[in-house]
Amino acid sequence: MRQRFQISMDATGARLSIREFAVVDSHLNLVQFSSLQEKSFCLLCESAYDNVTIADSIAVGLGKLITTLRTRNFFPNRQLATKIAEAVVELCASPSDDKIDLYFDDKGLMTRGLPVLAEV
């Protein structure tokens, strides 16, 4: 699935939001990722967080931030969650930026297969 995550801070700096978009139109499967337009993505989920909670989680570490960002409706895999958390840290550290967009194509995960966690 080809996804876009928009991480943004509101104008007051009090709320952080993460919006998850995906390409859901099968006709766009053959279109190169770099050629997709903003209208090619469909909003799947939006999560909002209090900036104080986010700042406290950042102070503890990336693992705590990932735990804070994950919700019942927003639960990205570890690889995505780490990239999103790193972008949140970057956004919070740069008050002049108001949003960061991340693009991800999980096609590579599907072709490589799952890693072996333990051998029996």
PyMOL commands that set and color helices and strands:
alter all, ss='L'
color gray80, all
select helices_A, chain A and resi 26-28+33-35+38-40+51-60+62-69+78-93+107-112
alter helices_A, ss='H'
color red, helices_A
select strands_A, chain A and resi 2-9+15-22+42-50+99-105
alter strands_A, ss='S'
color yellow, strands_A
deselect
rebuild
show_as cartoon
